[in-house]
Amino acid sequence: MKQLLAIKKENADLEKQVNKLNKLLSIKNSVKLALLFIFFGHSYNVNAQDRLSFEEGKPYILKKVTVTGKVTYNEQTIVTFAGLEKGQKITVPGEEISNSIKKLWRLGLYNDVNFYVDNIEGDSISLNLHLTELPKLKEVKIVGVKKGAVESLIKDNSLTPEKIVNENLLTTTKYYIENKYKKEGYFNTKVHITTVEDTSTINHVNMLVNVDKGKKVRIKKIIIEGNSQLTDAKVRNAMKNTKQKGFFRKGILNVFKSSKYIKEKYKEDLASVVDKYKENGFRDARVKYDTVNYNKEKNNVTIKLNIEEGNKYYFGNIDFLGNTVYTDQVLSRVLGIQKGDTYNGILLQKRIADQSKPDGNDLTNLYQNNGYLFSNINPVEIRTANDTIDMEIRIVEGPLAYFNKISVVGNDKTNDKVIYRELRTKPGDVYSKETLVRTIRELGQLGFFDPEAIKPDFENVDPAAGTVDIKYNLVEKGASQIELQGGYGGGGFIGTLGLSFNNFALSNIFKKDSYKPLPMGDGQKLALRLQASTYFQTYSFSFSEPWFGGKKPVQFSGSLSYSKQFSNNFATGRVDKTKSFNIFTASIGLAKRLKVPDDFFVLSQAISYQHYDLKNYNVGLFTFGNGNSRNLSYTVGLSRNNKGLNPIFPTYGSEFSLTGKFTLPYSLFNGVDYANLKNEEAYKRKYTSTLGIYPIENDNGYTAQEGDYIAFGTNSNGQTGYYAVDSYDKADADISKVDQKKFNWLEYYKIKFKAEWFTPIYEKLTLRTLGEFGFMGAYNQARGLVPFERFYLGGDGMANYSMDGRETIQLRGYPNNSLTPVNSNGEQIGATIYNKFTLELRYPITLKQAASIYALTFLEGGTAYPDFKKYNPFNLQRSAGVGLRVFMPAFGLLGIDFGHGFDAIPGTNVKNGWETHFIIGQQF
């Protein structure tokens, strides 16, 4: 057996003793043992000194290190990791060997490390390093859970191929899986992990994870004792995540409340019970003891709480100490608690500092929003008399703080200027928490970064200097989207290709190196879209610059689009290309962020032009099949948007918008008498059909002129033809020609209002409340309302193409456009007035960068009418349902809704029932 210099490092004590020769030296046989003693004895005699102990070691020159054992790494690589070099002077035993063992052990690759002496020649020594590598993971198999959960468990525990398999990995994996399912109510989860050597690969093992979740442990009953001030039901309701089993709770069907027993949630709910008492004045309330009895046979638990309620208290005098910046009256108004109010410790703490709302209206934010970062506010009970508690709010204001260095990290694609122009925190400005929170919102609203990962770090906080550095940590996410879809609808195949580059850089368009695949990083938006089928084609292009001119937040936008529609018989699938309808659209707009009333307001303005060209397109869409219409309009809008924080899933804030769209009042200056236009068209039609064929005079020698009523007859000279007469039964006017003249230039105005609120209900559970209204009117009642630009209500709110400038309004639970008014022939004519209301409850499944997913349930109601006279805002078509939304940066928003229409579609008398809606790129 070779000479053992150091053995496996099993604990710290062995590391400290690696140079003790009596524990590290072994001799191959008795001959080598004798020779070694002669060698060391000779050295001691030459020195003519006291015998040296073996622990002192002897210096050598390292000649060679041979690596043996179960290893896969290159020998020289291992020796280098060990920190040994050929020709190195080492002491045997000594620190060099000890340090090498430590280095190798710290790599976490080995479970056995030994040094042996191979050979000693004079002052040279050859060593043998014997290693046993830990096995690596080849494959892992998890049984006992659903197939969909396997991938998640592998990812969460990093059970990837080539992962080093050690006791720590096995232990942490076991505990992670057990705790994961215990948190889901599987209280008896057991996990057993085994490893088997893989014979096809050197030093690899396969892992088998056997998960026995058992059954969920339910809560049979929650027994409350000791309570007299709060009922059992109120105490149980305070326990948000711990509910007893039962179909009814407080007389309400208890379907959506879980009765799973989860230990961690139960402990949190015990604190919630105490908080509930504190909210009602019982400051000294406590849970004296609690028991959880597990019934193994029935797999349920019975919980018993014994509560000591104590006395009910009220607020007495509330005094403020240490305040110089704000008066007592200002602080008292923000605190919002008066003498005589029921004592509420939870409310008091929220009014001092509401941890659940970073922008809450509390005393701490009052100070921190105005520069007092180092302020400290503490409520202290100074006297308790009977049932009254006197309070002092002790304030240490501290010095004013200023932003010093502001930095941003993590923006790999987005240029610095795009980020820094959105920062509200400027170096040298007085510190403001409100400004900091607003900056985080603005960065999240850009859409270039993961809003859930935006994190401001406070650095170099210096109360003496009154300065603080802020570093914003950002995580880039994909800003570009691709829309590629195909489907069968409207009697033919419809294909769509859309490209949206939401972080485009026009300034780099001539720089070859910036094409990855397009120049990116300046925050501009470029979108291209092509949609086509056998009977229509649509091409569109749009561009926007959010900081037009580079100095102020003024957004410039421009767009071009062209659509071509052919007549299509949906029953036969035949397309008639001799009948077409073409639309060309161009628009430019500017949107400016305002400072008054506040800088959440935006004023937007746009000018757009549409040219409609109909060629033999007599399909009922309009009253004329040949001709042109033009639409030159000006749109102005005022909006306020303070939704936060995540634009995909906002949890608070609101958005309001009021928009007006106006054309020129042509009828005021074009000289056309629209009231008599139908009559004029009637005689013109009859006269035009004969003029040039019989241009003769009547009996009075009068020659027929354009505009005269004429009739067939014979004069005194026997001439036969058409004659001008004083009266005649006019023929019906050609409505197509009347409308062609009437709608040559469109004349109308549209007013739209939309209000949307987001209210947090519980944790991430959010209520979205929406109300919207639209109205379209005419300047000249004789000219009437145009058949363009109308509202079409019902369905998913998506339009494959817009032939007449129509606006599609979502109302789930009904077929697309089905709630739109129709004429006497059953043809949809669009609405000129509508209103709609929505309540939508949302809950996020995941808000990670790769995908944001949330579930929703909704109630909706809306109505649409052809004119204001028939308008009844309360006669709603109602619906309810559930849905799911998935937002992926590369593909945008995808979703599905299942809606149930409770009312009949106009023209029918049976409620509509269930409808399925697929959402692509729709509103969030």
Summary of the structure (lengths in Angstrom):
residues: 924
radius of gyration: 41.3
end to end distance: 74.4
largest distance: 167.1
contacts: 2785
relative contact order: 0.04
helix: 19%
strand: 43%
